[in-house]
Amino acid sequence: MSSVLRHRLLMPIAAAGIIGLALSGCVSDEPVDRGDVDCAPYDTYGTFEGDEVSISGTIVEAEADRLVESWADFASCTGIAIDYQGTQEFEANIRQLAEGGNPPDLGIFPQPGLFADLASSDFFVPAPEAVEANVDKFWSPDWKAYGTNGDTFYGAPLMASIKGYVWYSPSEFEEKGYEVPTTLDELNDLADTIADEGDHKPWCASYASDAATGWPVTDWIEDYVLREQGPEVYDQWYKHEIPFNDPRIVEAFDSVGDILKNEDMVGDVTAGLSIPFGEGGLPILDGTCSLHHQASFYEGFWGDGVEVAPDGDIFAFILPAESADAPLAVTGGGEIVGAFSDAPAVAAFQAYLSSDTWANNRVKLGGVISANNGLDASLASSDLLTQSIEILQDPDTTYRFDASDLMPGAVGGNSFFKGIVSWIGGESSQKVADTIEASWPAE
């Protein structure tokens, strides 16, 4: 996945009817007078007293509150009333909204594949010049490409995440003499050691996420394709230059299956399908599992009073490569902001969201990162997020966007998830890969 980004953060806080469909997590930001606000950084955007902009995405609960706070000063200084609607059903609903002629002004898309589908159907308006200028200045060409369809640039990146972190308890590692593994073999040996000790299973497992149940396992598959087969095969896979059921992809399924379909590693293999993904790693805190594979954004799930630090309650290491001297290669996610309206207030808001000003405003509120090169990494809310930003900004890092998010929506946002559910339920790697391959849209 969905990586998100995929920001499928917990469950929506409240149902809010919108355009005949159930969207949730409505947060309205009225442009109130904030007398202490320095409006100088927002002078270039203009003023739009009385104008309203609607924006929707998958970000909900506390993260939605922080998102709204990140543009509060912009709204106050420009006079734009910004209405945010967050729902985990965004991806399932947005095409229906667009086809019905009732989309939001802006959408935050955690799947470039879905973004590309809508761009190909001419639902978006091209990005304004100011947005493209920001992206050319602050983002790499690879990131710009995710918001480009054909020769037209439609949308700027927003937040990002690094997938493939393995969360653990530093105190447990110290007490039991465990070392952070530097290779996949060492990771497997560590898991075997924990299993042999017998007090609990090594790996935590949770995959439930409403219509997107299964996406956490797609992240596992993607990490193993990148580490076992390398970036060239990874790119060929999501571009469908090799079939989904290529033997090298099936091999990645089998490698992950040695963990997630193994009772010695996770206990009840199918239990994770009914455990909300946000709750999956929490048993580390009470010692009932030791390792949890999830993205950098999972830091926000540990709760108040839990210290995320190398010597704190929880920390994480990057899923290692096959060899200790292999170059750093990571998968990640993020969002692309697409516009269904070319209204001036919408364009101004787009420009702000693509700026270094927005990236710094959001990151200093905590819990997230961005690949915006104008971002000050020291503003991150933890050592782990500072490290994540530095990884994203390091030109030597091999970074690959979440493959399922780059695949056509019918695959990356549908058959891949469903295939994972069947696979965890007992179907073979080969059969699941064959079924997903058969679902790939004809070109």
Secondary structure, DSSP 8 states (H G I E B T S, - for coil): ---------S--SSEEEETTEEEE-EEEE-----TT---GGGGGG---TT-EEEEEES--HHHHHHHHHHTHHHHHHH--EEEEEE-TTHHHHHHHHHHTT---SEEEES-HHHHHHHHHTT-S----HHHHHHHHHHS-HHHHHHTEETTEE--EEEEEEE--EEEE-HHHHHHHT----SSHHHHHHHHHHHHHH-SSEEE----B-GGGTTHHHHHHHHHHHHHHH-HHHHHHHHTTSS-TT-HHHHHHHHHHHHHHT-HHHHSSTTGGGGSBGGGTTGGGGGTSEEEEEE-GGGGGGS-TT--BSTTSSBEEEE---SSTTS--EEEEEEEEEEES---HHHHHHHHHHTSHHHHHHHHTTSS-B---TT--GGGSSSHHHHHHHHHHH-TT-EEEE-HHHHS-HHIIIIIHHHHHHHHHTT--HHHHHHHHHHTS---
